[in-house]
Amino acid sequence: MDILNIQALISRGRLVTSADIDPTETYVQIGVYQPGNRQNASGNPDAYPSYTIAISEIGKVPSLQQVLDFNHDLVDGINLQGTTAGVGNLGIDINALGKGAAGDNTGDQVNAMGLGAAFQNSGTNVNAFGQDACLINTGDTVNAIGPNACNNNKGDYVTGIGRQAAEINFGNNVIALGTQAGLGNTISTAFIISNQELPSYLDFTTANAAIAGTGVPGNTYLYHDQTTNSIGAVRIP
């Protein structure tokens, strides 16, 4: 390879455009940093030995795994993927995946997946999976699965599974299962199942007749027993 300075190449008209080269077969020289590898007594132990790299490799965005493989830790444990994900975030130890996920978040230890998940969240130790899950949540130790689950939740130690489960919940130590389960709840220490997922029958005989013939074997189906006003079950072997 010719070794000439840049000015000499320009003056000799040795210029190319991107159309003239194959990026995978065209190389440039670079110096690769190697700390403490210099053998002379220059006072600077670091070295930059020369290597070549294909132009096609320059500008590639490294994967998260590549970043970790090279021991470059994520700053404050923040991993943001998606348009505007984490914009305005002030928390640490954040994983945000989805447009606007964890945007304007101030809580720490937050996992947000979905459009707007954990947006403006201020709670700590929050897992929000689903569009707008834990949106404007202020509670700590909250697990939300489903669109709008735990949206605007105020309680601590809350689990909401299902669309709008535990949305606008004020109670602490709450588990809400099903569509809109615990929506607007104000009771603490509560296990809530949405009526939309819990059918109601007059008694066990009626429930068994409706469920046993069509239910899936190997499962137990819960229902509301109107006679005893309690939760009953039909078990299918």
Stockholm file with secondary structure:
# STOCKHOLM 1.0

chainA/1-237         MDILNIQALISRGRLVTSADIDPTETYVQIGVYQPGNRQNASGNPDAYPSYTIAISEIGKVPSLQQVLDFNHDLVDGINLQGTTAGVGNLGIDINALGKGAAGDNTGDQVNAMGLGAAFQNSGTNVNAFGQDACLINTGDTVNAIGPNACNNNKGDYVTGIGRQAAEINFGNNVIALGTQAGLGNTISTAFIISNQELPSYLDFTTANAAIAGTGVPGNTYLYHDQTTNSIGAVRIP
#=GR chainA/1-237 SS CCCCCHHHHHHTTCCCCGGGSCTTTCEEEEECCBTTCCCSCSSCCCBCCEEEEEGGGTTCCCCHHHHHHTTCCCGGGEEEESTTTTTTCCCSSEEEESTTTTTTCCCSSEEEESTTTTTTCCCSSEEEESTTTTTTCCCSSEEEESTTTTTTCCCSSEEEESTTTTTTCCCSSEEEESTTTTTTCCCSSEEEECTTTSCEESSHHHHHHHHTTTSCTTEEEEEEETTTTEEEEEEEC
#=GC SS_cons         CCCCCHHHHHHTTCCCCGGGSCTTTCEEEEECCBTTCCCSCSSCCCBCCEEEEEGGGTTCCCCHHHHHHTTCCCGGGEEEESTTTTTTCCCSSEEEESTTTTTTCCCSSEEEESTTTTTTCCCSSEEEESTTTTTTCCCSSEEEESTTTTTTCCCSSEEEESTTTTTTCCCSSEEEESTTTTTTCCCSSEEEECTTTSCEESSHHHHHHHHTTTSCTTEEEEEEETTTTEEEEEEEC
//
